[in-house]
Amino acid sequence: MYAVILTGGKQYRVKEGDVFSVEKIGLAPGRKAHFDRVLLIEDGEAIQVGTPYLDNAMVLGLVLENFRDEKVIVFKKKRRKQYRRTHGHRQALTKVRITRIAPDRSLITAADLAEEKLAPVEKPAPAPKPKPAPAPEPAPVKAPAKAKPAKKEAAKKEPAKPKAAKKPAPPKKKATKE
């Protein structure tokens, strides 16, 4: 038995037990997903086709994980115009396992719709951070054995010549009309 469902603007052909990725569904891992937009169900002898959807059909699934797809690079360029743009995109996806295909919703029991309680996952305790080794004590400062002779003083440079005084600018002449 298989069904064709519509989710995230795409159609998927699914069987019970199939694991596939769809556009992100706002459900946490371990929650049940209900796909009620069923386009077609084939159960061996008969094929039911919806117009556009089957009214009473429903497909149930279990959300396994939410993840992001591989990066896709989007590059735009216009030659000879110095125009280049590069963008990256990672699509958000949800991995779902199909648990039940029901051609009639009345066949779905409350146990099928009930949320399963997942066993709490224990996070491993963080490893204790090693204590830093105590800093070694500074070595005692020893006095120099012999005093070094003083260096000769460098010859002093003569001070630079003072800058020349600026001359005032000549007065501007008024333009006269002739």
LUMDRENBA-305187 format. One line per field, with one value per residue (C-alpha): residue in three letters; chain; residue number from 1; x, y, z. Coordinates in Angstrom, 1 decimal. Example, Ala and Ser with C-alpha at 12.3 -4.5 7.8 and 13.67 -1.06 7.14 Angstrom:
2
r = c(ala | ser)
c = c(A | A)
k = c(1 | 2)
c1 = c(12.3 | 13.7)
c2 = c(-4.5 | -1.1)
c3 = c(7.8 | 7.1)
***
This chain:
178
r = c(met | tyr | ala | val | ile | leu | thr | gly | gly | lys | gln | tyr | arg | val | lys | glu | gly | asp | val | phe | ser | val | glu | lys | ile | gly | leu | ala | pro | gly | arg | lys | ala | his | phe | asp | arg | val | leu | leu | ile | glu | asp | gly | glu | ala | ile | gln | val | gly | thr | pro | tyr | leu | asp | asn | ala | met | val | leu | gly | leu | val | leu | glu | asn | phe | arg | asp | glu | lys | val | ile | val | phe | lys | lys | lys | arg | arg | lys | gln | tyr | arg | arg | thr | his | gly | his | arg | gln | ala | leu | thr | lys | val | arg | ile | thr | arg | ile | ala | pro | asp | arg | ser | leu | ile | thr | ala | ala | asp | leu | ala | glu | glu | lys | leu | ala | pro | val | glu | lys | pro | ala | pro | ala | pro | lys | pro | lys | pro | ala | pro | ala | pro | glu | pro | ala | pro | val | lys | ala | pro | ala | lys | ala | lys | pro | ala | lys | lys | glu | ala | ala | lys | lys | glu | pro | ala | lys | pro | lys | ala | ala | lys | lys | pro | ala | pro | pro | lys | lys | lys | ala | thr | lys | glu)
c = c(A | A | A | A | A | A | A | A | A | A | A | A | A | A | A | A | A | A | A | A | A | A | A | A | A | A | A | A | A | A | A | A | A | A | A | A | A | A | A | A | A | A | A | A | A | A | A | A | A | A | A | A | A | A | A | A | A | A | A | A | A | A | A | A | A | A | A | A | A | A | A | A | A | A | A | A | A | A | A | A | A | A | A | A | A | A | A | A | A | A | A | A | A | A | A | A | A | A | A | A | A | A | A | A | A | A | A | A | A | A | A | A | A | A | A | A | A | A | A | A | A | A | A | A | A | A | A | A | A | A | A | A | A | A | A | A | A | A | A | A | A | A | A | A | A | A | A | A | A | A | A | A | A | A | A | A | A | A | A | A | A | A | A | A | A | A | A | A | A | A | A | A | A | A | A | A | A | A)
k = c(1 | 2 | 3 | 4 | 5 | 6 | 7 | 8 | 9 | 10 | 11 | 12 | 13 | 14 | 15 | 16 | 17 | 18 | 19 | 20 | 21 | 22 | 23 | 24 | 25 | 26 | 27 | 28 | 29 | 30 | 31 | 32 | 33 | 34 | 35 | 36 | 37 | 38 | 39 | 40 | 41 | 42 | 43 | 44 | 45 | 46 | 47 | 48 | 49 | 50 | 51 | 52 | 53 | 54 | 55 | 56 | 57 | 58 | 59 | 60 | 61 | 62 | 63 | 64 | 65 | 66 | 67 | 68 | 69 | 70 | 71 | 72 | 73 | 74 | 75 | 76 | 77 | 78 | 79 | 80 | 81 | 82 | 83 | 84 | 85 | 86 | 87 | 88 | 89 | 90 | 91 | 92 | 93 | 94 | 95 | 96 | 97 | 98 | 99 | 100 | 101 | 102 | 103 | 104 | 105 | 106 | 107 | 108 | 109 | 110 | 111 | 112 | 113 | 114 | 115 | 116 | 117 | 118 | 119 | 120 | 121 | 122 | 123 | 124 | 125 | 126 | 127 | 128 | 129 | 130 | 131 | 132 | 133 | 134 | 135 | 136 | 137 | 138 | 139 | 140 | 141 | 142 | 143 | 144 | 145 | 146 | 147 | 148 | 149 | 150 | 151 | 152 | 153 | 154 | 155 | 156 | 157 | 158 | 159 | 160 | 161 | 162 | 163 | 164 | 165 | 166 | 167 | 168 | 169 | 170 | 171 | 172 | 173 | 174 | 175 | 176 | 177 | 178)
c1 = c(0.0 | 1.3 | 0.0 | 0.8 | 0.8 | 1.2 | 3.3 | 5.6 | 4.4 | 5.8 | 4.3 | 5.8 | 5.1 | 5.2 | 4.8 | 4.6 | 8.1 | 9.5 | 11.9 | 12.1 | 12.9 | 10.2 | 10.2 | 10.4 | 7.3 | 7.0 | 7.1 | 9.8 | 11.5 | 9.3 | 6.0 | 3.4 | 2.8 | -0.6 | -0.7 | -4.3 | -3.7 | -3.6 | -3.9 | -3.9 | -4.0 | -3.2 | -3.9 | -3.2 | -6.5 | -8.0 | -6.7 | -8.4 | -7.8 | -8.8 | -10.3 | -7.9 | -7.7 | -9.2 | -11.7 | -11.3 | -7.8 | -4.9 | -1.2 | 0.5 | 4.2 | 6.8 | 9.2 | 12.7 | 14.8 | 14.9 | 18.0 | 19.4 | 20.4 | 23.7 | 24.7 | 23.7 | 25.7 | 23.7 | 25.9 | 24.7 | 26.9 | 26.4 | 29.4 | 31.3 | 29.2 | 31.3 | 28.2 | 28.7 | 26.7 | 27.3 | 24.8 | 24.5 | 21.3 | 20.7 | 17.1 | 15.5 | 14.2 | 12.4 | 13.0 | 9.8 | 9.1 | 5.6 | 3.8 | 0.3 | -1.6 | -5.4 | -7.9 | -10.6 | -10.0 | -12.6 | -10.1 | -7.5 | -7.6 | -6.7 | -3.6 | -2.4 | -2.8 | -1.4 | 2.0 | 4.7 | 6.7 | 10.3 | 12.8 | 14.7 | 18.1 | 20.7 | 23.4 | 26.8 | 28.2 | 30.9 | 34.4 | 35.9 | 38.3 | 41.9 | 43.1 | 45.9 | 49.3 | 50.5 | 52.7 | 56.3 | 57.7 | 59.9 | 63.7 | 65.4 | 67.0 | 70.8 | 72.9 | 75.3 | 78.8 | 80.6 | 79.3 | 79.6 | 81.6 | 79.3 | 79.1 | 80.5 | 77.9 | 77.0 | 78.0 | 75.2 | 73.7 | 73.4 | 69.9 | 68.2 | 68.1 | 65.0 | 62.5 | 62.4 | 59.7 | 56.8 | 56.4 | 53.0 | 51.0 | 50.9 | 47.6 | 44.9 | 44.1 | 40.5 | 39.2 | 38.0 | 35.6 | 36.8)
c2 = c(0.0 | 3.4 | 7.0 | 10.3 | 13.2 | 16.9 | 18.9 | 21.9 | 22.5 | 19.1 | 15.7 | 12.6 | 8.9 | 7.1 | 3.6 | 2.5 | 2.5 | 5.0 | 7.7 | 10.8 | 14.5 | 17.3 | 21.0 | 22.0 | 21.1 | 22.9 | 19.8 | 18.6 | 15.2 | 12.4 | 14.1 | 12.7 | 14.4 | 14.2 | 14.6 | 15.1 | 16.3 | 12.9 | 12.9 | 9.2 | 5.8 | 2.5 | -0.6 | -3.5 | -3.9 | -0.4 | 3.0 | 6.0 | 9.4 | 12.6 | 15.7 | 17.3 | 15.5 | 12.4 | 13.6 | 10.9 | 9.7 | 10.5 | 9.5 | 9.5 | 9.9 | 10.3 | 13.2 | 11.9 | 15.1 | 18.7 | 19.6 | 21.9 | 20.7 | 21.2 | 24.7 | 25.8 | 28.7 | 31.3 | 33.3 | 36.2 | 38.0 | 40.4 | 40.4 | 43.6 | 45.5 | 44.8 | 43.1 | 40.0 | 38.7 | 35.5 | 34.2 | 30.8 | 29.0 | 26.1 | 24.8 | 23.7 | 20.2 | 17.6 | 13.9 | 11.9 | 8.1 | 7.0 | 4.9 | 4.5 | 5.1 | 5.1 | 5.4 | 6.3 | 8.4 | 6.4 | 3.5 | 5.6 | 4.9 | 7.2 | 5.2 | 6.0 | 9.8 | 9.7 | 11.3 | 8.8 | 9.8 | 9.6 | 8.4 | 11.4 | 11.5 | 12.1 | 14.5 | 13.4 | 15.3 | 17.8 | 16.6 | 18.5 | 21.1 | 20.4 | 22.8 | 25.0 | 24.1 | 26.6 | 29.3 | 28.9 | 31.4 | 34.0 | 33.4 | 35.8 | 38.7 | 38.7 | 41.8 | 42.3 | 41.1 | 44.1 | 47.5 | 48.2 | 51.3 | 54.1 | 54.7 | 57.8 | 60.4 | 60.8 | 64.0 | 66.5 | 67.6 | 71.3 | 72.5 | 73.0 | 76.4 | 78.4 | 78.6 | 81.7 | 84.2 | 84.2 | 87.2 | 88.8 | 88.3 | 91.3 | 93.2 | 92.2 | 94.6 | 95.4 | 94.5 | 97.6 | 97.6 | 99.5)
c3 = c(0.0 | -0.8 | -0.8 | -2.5 | 0.0 | -0.5 | 2.0 | 1.7 | -1.9 | -3.0 | -3.6 | -2.0 | -2.7 | 0.6 | 2.1 | 5.7 | 7.2 | 4.7 | 6.1 | 4.0 | 4.4 | 3.9 | 4.2 | 7.9 | 10.0 | 13.3 | 15.4 | 17.8 | 17.4 | 18.8 | 18.0 | 15.5 | 12.2 | 10.5 | 6.7 | 5.7 | 2.2 | 0.6 | -3.2 | -3.9 | -2.1 | -3.7 | -1.6 | -4.0 | -5.8 | -5.8 | -6.4 | -4.8 | -6.4 | -4.8 | -6.4 | -5.4 | -2.0 | -0.5 | 2.1 | 4.8 | 4.2 | 6.5 | 6.7 | 10.1 | 10.7 | 13.4 | 13.4 | 13.8 | 13.6 | 12.4 | 10.4 | 7.7 | 4.3 | 2.6 | 1.6 | -1.9 | -3.4 | -5.4 | -7.7 | -9.9 | -12.4 | -15.3 | -17.5 | -18.2 | -15.6 | -12.5 | -10.9 | -8.8 | -5.9 | -3.9 | -1.4 | 0.4 | 1.5 | 3.8 | 3.7 | 7.0 | 6.7 | 8.9 | 8.7 | 9.1 | 9.3 | 8.0 | 10.6 | 9.2 | 6.0 | 6.6 | 3.7 | 6.3 | 9.4 | 11.4 | 11.3 | 13.2 | 17.0 | 19.8 | 20.4 | 16.9 | 17.6 | 21.1 | 21.6 | 22.6 | 25.6 | 24.7 | 27.4 | 28.6 | 27.1 | 29.8 | 28.8 | 29.7 | 32.7 | 31.6 | 32.3 | 35.3 | 34.1 | 35.3 | 37.9 | 36.6 | 38.0 | 40.6 | 39.2 | 40.0 | 42.4 | 40.8 | 41.3 | 43.7 | 42.0 | 42.3 | 42.6 | 39.7 | 40.6 | 39.1 | 38.3 | 34.6 | 33.6 | 32.5 | 28.8 | 27.3 | 26.7 | 23.1 | 21.5 | 21.6 | 18.3 | 17.7 | 17.7 | 14.4 | 12.8 | 13.6 | 10.9 | 8.8 | 9.6 | 7.2 | 5.1 | 4.9 | 1.7 | -0.6 | -0.5 | -3.0 | -5.7 | -6.3 | -9.7 | -11.6 | -14.4 | -17.5)
***
